[in-house]
Amino acid sequence: MLSVFWQFFMLGWVSFGGPAAHIGYFQRHFVQKLGWLPQDQFASTLALCQFLPGPASSQLGFAIGYQRAGFGGAIAAFAGFTLPSFLLMLALALLGQHYAGSAVTLAIINGLKLFALVVVADAVLSMAGQFCRSRLPLSLAVGTAALLWIWPGLAAQFAALLTAGITGALLLTPGGDKTANKPLINWPFLLLFAFLLVLLPLLAPPGSAGLFADFYQAGSLVFGGGHVVLPLLQNLLAGELSNNAFLTGYGAAQAMPGPMFSLAAFLGAELLPASPLLGALVATFGVFLPGFLLVLAFINGWQTLAANPRMAGAIAGINAAVVGLLLAALYQPVFVASVTGAPALAAAALGLLALRAFRCPLLLLIPAFMLLGFWL
């Protein structure tokens, strides 16, 4: 558990760039560097997290911790990856925006956004080499990216994943026994998820319990990543917090390392000004909990289903589509937000060369790109 916590804690300080970049960080660190799980298991787990509501990259980290060290490892992974952004967002709520817009801070963030571009590009190349070795998976990957470039949005993403899954089940099915064991579902976790979703809004009194209920409901309904949580929380908390506070927290969360759901720490502290630490803890726990309960409910059943040839073909198609999702995200929002001109593009290309061809350690590339932000 301590090892899991430490690895995720170190990543939590440098994982800039949003969910797509986080997947790249996890793939490189836990699959390529540490060898905690093979590439096919990583991709299968990622496919599960893409289908469940909640923060997909945080759910992926939670699942990696679970597969490494059981339930304790899952908690350690969540705590380690979320703690840095939680502390930074809480500090912002307590200290205000005095340093948030400084030239030094903005320069460092610009450099780290460019570093995120390098990491996502590396993940696209690595996963494409693993999952797009023939024409059909490659076509699914490029078709998914093209669809999302033309029609960005959650509906197109789900349509691409569904189409790729059906295509894989029909055309990428390996030989073998077509029977499957009954999928294992951890019913207590699934029932707890449903119980809290239905009854918390009805039973929770005002105060910290009501705050937990609001954030739990938002976390239960979020498909498509942390950006979707903002309009949900604005509707749930209408009248309790100003739009300015929402947008301040949202903008800060995009500049922070770690999960976008760390926005909850800022909002929780603002909503309970008499006990900001309690508010931040309650809101953060509430918004993450539903996604984690669903992972615990389905992760063992997902592995059982993955052993069935039809499902294996569907997963192969989904894996190819996930490569396409990363390829689409490589352009928008990562490339668009980080490349401001030819010098930035040249720096990113050289960074990718250093990472892939010369195996330059991330601990050297991160400060290099932070310094690069000042020059750019």
Phi, psi and chi 1 to 4 in degrees:
 res  aa     phi    psi   chi1   chi2   chi3   chi4
   1 MET       -  -40.9  -75.4  176.7   58.8      -
   2 LEU   -64.5  -40.3 -177.3   60.9      -      -
   3 SER   -64.0  -43.2  172.8      -      -      -
   4 VAL   -61.5  -46.5  170.2      -      -      -
   5 PHE   -58.2  -46.6  173.9   83.1      -      -
   6 TRP   -64.6  -43.9 -179.9 -109.4      -      -
   7 GLN   -62.6  -43.6  -64.8  -64.6  -24.2      -
   8 PHE   -72.6  -33.0  -84.0   94.2      -      -
   9 PHE   -63.9  -43.3 -179.2   70.2      -      -
  10 MET   -65.4  -39.5  -64.7  -56.6  -66.6      -
  11 LEU   -66.8  -33.3  -82.7  179.2      -      -
  12 GLY   -62.0  -24.2      -      -      -      -
  13 TRP   -83.0  -18.9  -73.8  106.9      -      -
  14 VAL  -123.4    1.8  -61.6      -      -      -
  15 SER   -84.5   72.8  -65.7      -      -      -
  16 PHE   -85.2  158.9  -70.9   85.3      -      -
  17 GLY   109.5   -3.4      -      -      -      -
  18 GLY    88.3 -174.8      -      -      -      -
  19 PRO   -56.9  -42.7  -25.2   33.8      -      -
  20 ALA   -61.1  -42.4      -      -      -      -
  21 ALA   -66.9  -37.6      -      -      -      -
  22 HIS   -60.6  -40.9  -62.1  165.2      -      -
  23 ILE   -60.2  -40.4  -66.1  168.1      -      -
  24 GLY   -63.3  -44.1      -      -      -      -
  25 TYR   -60.0  -47.1  -70.4  115.5      -      -
  26 PHE   -63.2  -43.8  -69.8  165.8      -      -
  27 GLN   -62.4  -43.7 -171.8  -89.7  -16.5      -
  28 ARG   -71.0  -40.7 -177.2  165.8 -170.4   84.6
  29 HIS   -79.2  -47.7 -167.2   71.5      -      -
  30 PHE   -92.0  -23.5  -63.9  113.5      -      -
  31 VAL   -95.8  -54.2  176.9      -      -      -
  32 GLN   -79.2  -46.1  -64.6 -176.3   16.9      -
  33 LYS   -83.3  -54.0 -179.0 -179.4  178.0 -177.9
  34 LEU   -90.3  -22.3  -62.1 -179.8      -      -
  35 GLY    65.7   31.3      -      -      -      -
  36 TRP   -68.3  -28.9  -80.3   11.1      -      -
  37 LEU  -152.3  149.7   68.4  169.2      -      -
  38 PRO   -72.9  164.2   24.4  -31.6      -      -
  39 GLN   -60.8  -39.4 -177.5   75.5  -76.1      -
  40 ASP   -68.4  -36.2   56.0  -11.3      -      -
  41 GLN   -68.7  -39.1 -174.8 -180.0   -9.1      -
  42 PHE   -59.5  -46.4  174.7   85.6      -      -
  43 ALA   -67.5  -38.6      -      -      -      -
  44 SER   -63.7  -42.3  175.2      -      -      -
  45 THR   -66.2  -39.8  -54.2      -      -      -
  46 LEU   -62.1  -40.1  174.3   58.8      -      -
  47 ALA   -61.3  -41.4      -      -      -      -
  48 LEU   -60.1  -47.3  169.2   63.6      -      -
  49 CYS   -66.2  -29.2  -63.4      -      -      -
  50 GLN   -66.9  -29.3  -68.4  -76.9   -9.5      -
  51 PHE   -86.8  -22.7  -85.1  110.8      -      -
  52 LEU   -87.1  149.1  -64.5  175.8      -      -
  53 PRO   -67.3  153.8   23.1  -31.4      -      -
  54 GLY   118.2 -179.7      -      -      -      -
  55 PRO   -79.2  105.1   28.8  -31.6      -      -
  56 ALA   -59.1  -42.6      -      -      -      -
  57 SER   -69.9  -37.3   60.6      -      -      -
  58 SER   -68.7  -38.0  -66.3      -      -      -
  59 GLN   -63.0  -37.6  -71.9  169.9  -57.5      -
  60 LEU   -63.0  -45.0  177.5   61.7      -      -
  61 GLY   -62.2  -42.5      -      -      -      -
  62 PHE   -58.7  -44.2 -175.2   83.6      -      -
  63 ALA   -67.7  -37.9      -      -      -      -
  64 ILE   -62.1  -43.2  -69.1  172.0      -      -
  65 GLY   -62.5  -38.5      -      -      -      -
  66 TYR   -64.7  -44.3  179.0   83.9      -      -
  67 GLN   -70.3  -23.8  -67.5  165.2  -19.4      -
  68 ARG   -84.8  -42.2  178.5   68.3  177.7  175.8
  69 ALA  -143.7   27.8      -      -      -      -
  70 GLY    71.7 -160.1      -      -      -      -
  71 PHE   -61.4  -39.8 -176.3   73.2      -      -
  72 GLY   -62.4  -37.7      -      -      -      -
  73 GLY   -66.4  -35.0      -      -      -      -
  74 ALA   -64.2  -44.7      -      -      -      -
  75 ILE   -64.0  -40.9  -62.4  -60.8      -      -
  76 ALA   -63.8  -39.9      -      -      -      -
  77 ALA   -64.3  -45.2      -      -      -      -
  78 PHE   -62.1  -48.0  160.6   65.0      -      -
  79 ALA   -62.8  -43.9      -      -      -      -
  80 GLY   -66.0  -43.6      -      -      -      -
  81 PHE   -74.6  -30.7 -170.7   62.3      -      -
  82 THR   -89.9  -27.5  -51.4      -      -      -
  83 LEU   -56.8  -45.2 -175.2   57.4      -      -
  84 PRO   -58.3  -49.7  -27.1   36.9      -      -
  85 SER   -68.1  -33.8   57.8      -      -      -
  86 PHE   -60.1  -47.0  172.3   86.5      -      -
  87 LEU   -65.4  -40.2  -66.5  174.3      -      -
  88 LEU   -67.0  -42.1  -68.9  170.3      -      -
  89 MET   -70.2  -35.9  -67.1  -61.3  -71.1      -
  90 LEU   -65.3  -41.7  177.1   60.2      -      -
  91 ALA   -62.6  -38.9      -      -      -      -
  92 LEU   -62.5  -42.1  177.8   63.5      -      -
  93 ALA   -64.7  -35.5      -      -      -      -
  94 LEU   -80.7  -36.0  -64.6  175.4      -      -
  95 LEU  -100.9   -9.7  -60.1  176.8      -      -
  96 GLY    82.7 -163.8      -      -      -      -
  97 GLN  -103.2   23.6  -53.2  174.8   49.1      -
  98 HIS   -59.7  -40.3 -177.3   68.1      -      -
  99 TYR  -103.1   -8.9  -60.9  104.2      -      -
 100 ALA   -63.9  -34.2      -      -      -      -
 101 GLY  -104.1   15.4      -      -      -      -
 102 SER   -69.1  155.5   69.6      -      -      -
 103 ALA   -63.1  -37.4      -      -      -      -
 104 VAL   -63.8  -46.4  172.4      -      -      -
 105 THR   -61.7  -45.1  -57.9      -      -      -
 106 LEU   -64.5  -37.4  -66.7  175.8      -      -
 107 ALA   -65.5  -43.5      -      -      -      -
 108 ILE   -63.6  -43.1  -68.7  173.9      -      -
 109 ILE   -63.4  -40.4  -70.8  172.2      -      -
 110 ASN   -61.2  -41.7  -73.5  -24.0      -      -
 111 GLY   -64.7  -40.1      -      -      -      -
 112 LEU   -71.9  -31.7  -69.4  172.4      -      -
 113 LYS   -64.1  -37.3  -73.6 -165.6  -65.6 -174.9
 114 LEU   -67.7  -36.8 -163.0   59.0      -      -
 115 PHE   -63.0  -38.3  173.0   70.7      -      -
 116 ALA   -60.6  -35.8      -      -      -      -
 117 LEU   -60.0  -42.5  172.2   64.9      -      -
 118 VAL   -62.4  -43.3  172.9      -      -      -
 119 VAL   -66.3  -44.1  172.4      -      -      -
 120 VAL   -65.6  -41.8  176.5      -      -      -
 121 ALA   -61.5  -40.7      -      -      -      -
 122 ASP   -62.6  -41.7  176.2   67.0      -      -
 123 ALA   -64.8  -41.0      -      -      -      -
 124 VAL   -60.6  -46.2  169.4      -      -      -
 125 LEU   -65.2  -41.9  -68.0  172.6      -      -
 126 SER   -66.7  -46.7  -62.6      -      -      -
 127 MET   -73.3  -32.3  -64.9 -177.0   71.4      -
 128 ALA   -65.0  -39.6      -      -      -      -
 129 GLY   -63.9  -28.4      -      -      -      -
 130 GLN   -85.6  -40.0  179.1   75.6   17.8      -
 131 PHE  -114.5   -2.4  -59.1  116.2      -      -
 132 CYS  -127.3   54.0  -58.3      -      -      -
 133 ARG   -87.8  -13.2  -66.3  179.2  175.6  176.9
 134 SER  -124.2  174.9   60.0      -      -      -
 135 ARG   -66.7  -39.3  -78.3 -175.8  -70.0 -175.6
 136 LEU   -66.6  -51.4  179.4   56.1      -      -
 137 PRO   -59.9  -38.6  -23.5   33.9      -      -
 138 LEU   -63.7  -39.2 -177.7   60.6      -      -
 139 SER   -65.1  -39.6  -61.0      -      -      -
 140 LEU   -64.1  -40.7  -70.4  173.2      -      -
 141 ALA   -65.1  -50.2      -      -      -      -
 142 VAL   -68.6  -37.9  175.6      -      -      -
 143 GLY   -63.3  -39.5      -      -      -      -
 144 THR   -62.5  -46.5  -62.8      -      -      -
 145 ALA   -61.3  -44.0      -      -      -      -
 146 ALA   -62.5  -41.8      -      -      -      -
 147 LEU   -60.2  -43.9  174.9   67.2      -      -
 148 LEU   -75.7  -25.6  -67.1  175.6      -      -
 149 TRP   -69.9  -37.3  -75.4  -30.9      -      -
 150 ILE   -81.9  -43.9  -62.8  171.3      -      -
 151 TRP  -124.8   74.9  -67.8  -66.8      -      -
 152 PRO   -66.0  147.4   24.8  -32.8      -      -
 153 GLY   143.8  166.6      -      -      -      -
 154 LEU   -66.5  -39.3 -174.4   58.3      -      -
 155 ALA   -62.4  -43.4      -      -      -      -
 156 ALA   -65.4  -36.6      -      -      -      -
 157 GLN   -63.4  -47.0  178.1  176.2  -40.2      -
 158 PHE   -65.9  -38.5  -87.7  107.1      -      -
 159 ALA   -62.7  -40.6      -      -      -      -
 160 ALA   -66.1  -44.3      -      -      -      -
 161 LEU   -64.3  -42.2  -70.0  170.9      -      -
 162 LEU   -65.2  -45.0 -179.6   62.1      -      -
 163 THR   -62.5  -43.1  -58.6      -      -      -
 164 ALA   -65.3  -38.9      -      -      -      -
 165 GLY   -64.1  -45.1      -      -      -      -
 166 ILE   -65.2  -43.2  -65.6  172.3      -      -
 167 THR   -61.8  -43.6  -57.4      -      -      -
 168 GLY   -64.1  -41.2      -      -      -      -
 169 ALA   -62.8  -32.6      -      -      -      -
 170 LEU   -87.0  -36.3  -65.0  175.3      -      -
 171 LEU  -117.5  -14.2  -58.4  177.8      -      -
 172 LEU  -114.5   17.9  -65.0  174.2      -      -
 173 THR   -72.1  123.3  -57.5      -      -      -
 174 PRO   -74.5  163.4   27.3  -33.5      -      -
 175 GLY   -71.6  163.7      -      -      -      -
 176 GLY   134.6 -172.9      -      -      -      -
 177 ASP   -66.3  128.5 -175.7   11.2      -      -
 178 LYS   -86.4   -3.0  -65.6  -65.1 -170.8  -70.4
 179 THR   -83.6  161.4   62.6      -      -      -
 180 ALA  -142.2  146.5      -      -      -      -
 181 ASN   -68.6  158.0  -64.0  -36.2      -      -
 182 LYS   -64.0  127.8 -175.1  178.0 -179.9  178.7
 183 PRO   -59.8  141.2   -5.4    9.0      -      -
 184 LEU   -90.6  120.8  -59.1  173.6      -      -
 185 ILE  -117.7  129.3  -62.2  176.5      -      -
 186 ASN   -83.1   88.9 -161.6  -34.5      -      -
 187 TRP   -60.2  -38.4  -72.8  102.1      -      -
 188 PRO   -56.5  -40.5  -28.4   36.0      -      -
 189 PHE   -69.2  -39.4  -72.2  111.0      -      -
 190 LEU   -67.0  -41.4 -175.6   58.6      -      -
 191 LEU   -67.8  -37.3  -68.4  174.6      -      -
 192 LEU   -64.0  -40.8  178.9   58.2      -      -
 193 PHE   -57.7  -49.7  164.3   81.9      -      -
 194 ALA   -67.4  -39.8      -      -      -      -
 195 PHE   -60.4  -47.5  175.2   81.9      -      -
 196 LEU   -67.3  -38.6  -67.4  174.8      -      -
 197 LEU   -63.9  -40.9  178.1   62.3      -      -
 198 VAL   -82.6  -42.5  173.3      -      -      -
 199 LEU   -93.4  -27.1  -66.2 -176.6      -      -
 200 LEU   -58.0  -46.6  -91.3  179.1      -      -
 201 PRO   -61.8  -25.6  -22.0   33.5      -      -
 202 LEU   -85.9  -33.0  -58.0  176.0      -      -
 203 LEU  -105.2  -22.3  -58.0  178.6      -      -
 204 ALA   -70.7  126.9      -      -      -      -
 205 PRO   -77.7  166.1   29.1  -34.3      -      -
 206 PRO   -59.4  160.9  -21.0   32.3      -      -
 207 GLY   104.6 -149.8      -      -      -      -
 208 SER   -64.9  -35.8   57.7      -      -      -
 209 ALA   -66.0  -42.2      -      -      -      -
 210 GLY   -64.6  -37.3      -      -      -      -
 211 LEU   -62.3  -44.7 -178.3   67.8      -      -
 212 PHE   -59.9  -43.2  177.6   83.3      -      -
 213 ALA   -61.4  -43.4      -      -      -      -
 214 ASP   -62.9  -45.6  -73.0  -25.2      -      -
 215 PHE   -73.7  -32.5  -81.5   83.6      -      -
 216 TYR   -64.5  -42.4 -177.1   89.6      -      -
 217 GLN   -63.1  -41.7 -170.6  174.5    2.9      -
 218 ALA   -63.5  -45.1      -      -      -      -
 219 GLY   -64.6  -26.4      -      -      -      -
 220 SER   -75.5  -22.5  -58.6      -      -      -
 221 LEU  -108.7    3.9  -58.0  174.8      -      -
 222 VAL   -87.6  113.7  170.0      -      -      -
 223 PHE  -112.5  135.9  -74.9   90.0      -      -
 224 GLY   100.4    9.9      -      -      -      -
 225 GLY   105.0  177.0      -      -      -      -
 226 GLY   -64.7  -25.5      -      -      -      -
 227 HIS   -63.8  -27.9  -63.9  -82.6      -      -
 228 VAL   -72.7  -19.4 -174.8      -      -      -
 229 VAL   -70.5  -24.1   79.9      -      -      -
 230 LEU   -62.1  -54.8 -179.9   68.5      -      -
 231 PRO   -63.5  -33.1   18.8  -30.8      -      -
 232 LEU   -63.2  -46.3  -77.9  172.0      -      -
 233 LEU   -68.6  -34.9  -74.2  173.9      -      -
 234 GLN   -61.5  -37.9  -80.2 -175.9  -50.9      -
 235 ASN   -72.2  -42.4  -69.3  -29.8      -      -
 236 LEU   -69.3  -33.6  -72.4  168.9      -      -
 237 LEU  -106.7   20.9  -57.2  173.9      -      -
 238 ALA   -55.7  128.7      -      -      -      -
 239 GLY    90.1  -15.8      -      -      -      -
 240 GLU   -92.1  -22.4  -61.5 -178.6   43.5      -
 241 LEU  -145.7  143.4 -154.3   60.2      -      -
 242 SER   -73.7  156.0   67.9      -      -      -
 243 ASN   -61.7  -33.4  -76.6  -26.9      -      -
 244 ASN   -61.8  -41.4 -175.8   55.8      -      -
 245 ALA   -65.3  -41.5      -      -      -      -
 246 PHE   -59.1  -49.1  -90.4  106.8      -      -
 247 LEU   -69.6  -33.4  -65.2  177.6      -      -
 248 THR   -62.2  -49.0  -62.0      -      -      -
 249 GLY   -64.1  -39.8      -      -      -      -
 250 TYR   -64.9  -44.8  178.6   67.0      -      -
 251 GLY   -64.0  -41.0      -      -      -      -
 252 ALA   -65.7  -39.9      -      -      -      -
 253 ALA   -62.5  -33.8      -      -      -      -
 254 GLN   -69.5  -26.3  -67.1 -174.0   83.7      -
 255 ALA   -87.8   -9.9      -      -      -      -
 256 MET   -88.3  155.1  -62.9  -65.5  176.7      -
 257 PRO   -72.5  167.1   29.1  -35.3      -      -
 258 GLY    82.0 -167.7      -      -      -      -
 259 PRO   -73.1  147.6   23.9  -32.6      -      -
 260 MET   -63.0  -26.2  -93.5  -70.4  -60.0      -
 261 PHE   -66.1   -7.0  -88.9   35.5      -      -
 262 SER   -63.6  -12.7   60.9      -      -      -
 263 LEU   -50.7  -32.3  168.0   65.5      -      -
 264 ALA   -61.3  -33.7      -      -      -      -
 265 ALA   -63.3  -44.0      -      -      -      -
 266 PHE   -64.3  -48.2  176.5   87.9      -      -
 267 LEU   -66.7  -39.1  -62.2  179.3      -      -
 268 GLY   -62.6  -40.5      -      -      -      -
 269 ALA   -65.9  -36.9      -      -      -      -
 270 GLU   -69.9  -34.1  -69.0  -77.5  -28.0      -
 271 LEU   -79.2  -22.9  -72.4  163.9      -      -
 272 LEU  -122.2   70.3  -73.5 -176.6      -      -
 273 PRO   -62.8  -25.4   21.7  -32.2      -      -
 274 ALA   -72.3  -27.6      -      -      -      -
 275 SER  -137.2   70.8  -56.1      -      -      -
 276 PRO   -62.0  -36.9   20.0  -30.9      -      -
 277 LEU   -65.5  -43.0  177.2   58.5      -      -
 278 LEU   -62.3  -44.9  175.6   63.2      -      -
 279 GLY   -60.5  -42.5      -      -      -      -
 280 ALA   -64.4  -41.8      -      -      -      -
 281 LEU   -66.3  -45.9  -72.8  169.6      -      -
 282 VAL   -63.4  -46.2  167.3      -      -      -
 283 ALA   -65.7  -42.4      -      -      -      -
 284 THR   -64.4  -46.7  -59.0      -      -      -
 285 PHE   -62.5  -41.0 -176.6   60.8      -      -
 286 GLY   -64.4  -41.8      -      -      -      -
 287 VAL   -76.8  -27.6   79.6      -      -      -
 288 PHE   -86.6  -30.1  -82.4  102.8      -      -
 289 LEU   -57.1  -46.6  179.8   60.7      -      -
 290 PRO   -59.9  -42.0   16.9  -29.2      -      -
 291 GLY   -62.6  -37.1      -      -      -      -
 292 PHE   -72.9  -36.0  -66.3  159.9      -      -
 293 LEU   -62.2  -39.0  -71.0  175.5      -      -
 294 LEU   -68.8  -37.6  -70.5  173.8      -      -
 295 VAL   -60.8  -47.2  169.1      -      -      -
 296 LEU   -63.8  -31.6  -67.8  170.6      -      -
 297 ALA   -71.1  -34.6      -      -      -      -
 298 PHE  -114.4   -8.3  -71.3  105.6      -      -
 299 ILE   -65.2  -39.3 -171.0  168.3      -      -
 300 ASN   -72.0  -39.4  -66.6  -35.3      -      -
 301 GLY   -64.8  -34.5      -      -      -      -
 302 TRP   -63.9  -41.1 -174.7 -102.8      -      -
 303 GLN   -65.3  -37.0  -62.1  -58.6  -33.2      -
 304 THR   -65.1  -45.4  -57.6      -      -      -
 305 LEU   -62.9  -35.3  -76.5  171.6      -      -
 306 ALA   -64.6  -19.6      -      -      -      -
 307 ALA   -78.7  -15.5      -      -      -      -
 308 ASN   -76.7  134.7  176.0  -91.5      -      -
 309 PRO   -57.0  -41.5  -27.4   35.6      -      -
 310 ARG   -62.2  -45.3  -74.1  -69.9 -175.6 -168.7
 311 MET   -67.8  -34.6 -177.7   56.2   67.5      -
 312 ALA   -61.6  -39.7      -      -      -      -
 313 GLY   -65.5  -40.9      -      -      -      -
 314 ALA   -62.1  -41.6      -      -      -      -
 315 ILE   -65.4  -37.5  -68.8  173.4      -      -
 316 ALA   -61.3  -41.3      -      -      -      -
 317 GLY   -66.1  -41.9      -      -      -      -
 318 ILE   -65.1  -39.7  -68.0  169.7      -      -
 319 ASN   -59.2  -41.7  -72.0  -19.0      -      -
 320 ALA   -63.8  -40.8      -      -      -      -
 321 ALA   -65.5  -35.3      -      -      -      -
 322 VAL   -63.4  -37.9  167.6      -      -      -
 323 VAL   -58.6  -41.2  174.9      -      -      -
 324 GLY   -64.5  -38.5      -      -      -      -
 325 LEU   -60.4  -43.6  -66.6  179.3      -      -
 326 LEU   -65.8  -39.4  -77.4  175.3      -      -
 327 LEU   -63.2  -40.8 -179.7   58.7      -      -
 328 ALA   -63.9  -43.2      -      -      -      -
 329 ALA   -68.2  -25.9      -      -      -      -
 330 LEU   -59.1  -35.5  179.4   64.0      -      -
 331 TYR   -83.5  -53.4  172.6   70.1      -      -
 332 GLN  -130.5  113.4  172.6   67.7   26.4      -
 333 PRO  -102.4   -5.3   34.9  -34.9      -      -
 334 VAL   -68.0  -55.5  179.6      -      -      -
 335 PHE   -63.2  -46.9 -177.1   92.6      -      -
 336 VAL   -60.9  -37.5  172.2      -      -      -
 337 ALA   -80.9  -19.8      -      -      -      -
 338 SER  -110.0  -32.2   58.5      -      -      -
 339 VAL   -93.1  109.7  176.0      -      -      -
 340 THR  -102.4   -1.3   55.4      -      -      -
 341 GLY   171.4 -176.5      -      -      -      -
 342 ALA   -61.1  -41.2      -      -      -      -
 343 PRO   -60.0  -39.8  -25.1   35.1      -      -
 344 ALA   -66.0  -40.9      -      -      -      -
 345 LEU   -63.6  -41.2 -178.4   59.3      -      -
 346 ALA   -63.7  -41.3      -      -      -      -
 347 ALA   -63.4  -40.7      -      -      -      -
 348 ALA   -65.0  -42.0      -      -      -      -
 349 ALA   -62.4  -42.9      -      -      -      -
 350 LEU   -67.1  -37.0  -67.9  173.4      -      -
 351 GLY   -63.7  -41.4      -      -      -      -
 352 LEU   -65.1  -38.7 -176.5   61.1      -      -
 353 LEU   -61.6  -45.1  176.0   68.5      -      -
 354 ALA   -63.2  -37.5      -      -      -      -
 355 LEU   -73.8  -45.3 -174.6   61.8      -      -
 356 ARG   -87.3  -44.9  -69.8 -168.7   65.0   84.5
 357 ALA   -85.6  -37.3      -      -      -      -
 358 PHE  -107.3    2.4  -65.1   95.5      -      -
 359 ARG    52.4   41.3  -54.7  -65.4 -179.0 -171.0
 360 CYS   -66.0  129.6 -175.6      -      -      -
 361 PRO   -62.8  145.6  -19.3   30.9      -      -
 362 LEU   -60.6  -32.8  -66.5 -179.8      -      -
 363 LEU   -66.4  -18.5  -69.8  178.1      -      -
 364 LEU   -91.1  -36.7  -67.5 -179.9      -      -
 365 LEU   -69.7  -36.5  -75.6  176.2      -      -
 366 ILE   -60.2  -54.7  -69.6  168.3      -      -
 367 PRO   -64.3  -29.6   19.0  -30.1      -      -
 368 ALA   -63.9  -42.8      -      -      -      -
 369 PHE   -73.7  -31.0  -88.3   89.6      -      -
 370 MET   -61.8  -43.2  -69.4  171.1   67.3      -
 371 LEU   -67.6  -36.1  -66.9  173.1      -      -
 372 LEU   -61.0  -31.6 -171.7   65.1      -      -
 373 GLY   -58.9  -34.3      -      -      -      -
 374 PHE   -68.5  -41.6  -71.0   92.5      -      -
 375 TRP   -67.9  -39.3  176.0   65.0      -      -
 376 LEU   -73.0      -  -68.5  173.7      -      -
